[in-house]
């Protein structure tokens, strides 16, 4: 079994463990600029582990499984997966913490959308890149529709889109750096 599947199993167990063992995980692990810049620096890495409800956790686990399958099929290495996931989570959280210091961020969906963004620009032979970008654009659009349907604010959709864009940017930078090394 490929190592990326072990990553999924380990991350799933951690997410389930945090949800069961730490009942106040959202309050203790969630990210806000106020808490982070106030000295609680662990929050920049812990917020993807905290989930508001069991359905929130299960939705993220299913999406994570789909992303892992796609990453496996499109040959996204485990190293690239981890780097894109966590760097996107860190970058978007820091930016959010500066702009909206009292907004609390929890859940791993931001990192999951960053992997979607990375996969949309990953080299692939399965289907043309414009189709992949279209499919992932539809995923973002459906997320916005769900937000409208559920009468929620657009904050969640904005963070998902920011995750998607940051993942695409990080994988593009990695591709550029690899091509640069080959030309030397």
Secondary structure, 3 states (H helix, E strand, C coil): CCHHHHHHHHHHHHHHHHHHHCCCHHHHHCECHHHHHCCCCCHHHHHHHCCCCHHHHHHHHHHHHHHHHHHHHCCCCHHHHHHHHHHHHHHHHHHHHHHCCCCCECCCHHHHHHHHHHHHHCCCCCCCHHHHHHHHHHHHHHHHHHHHHCCCCCHHHHHHHHHHHHHHHHHHHHHHHHHHHHHC
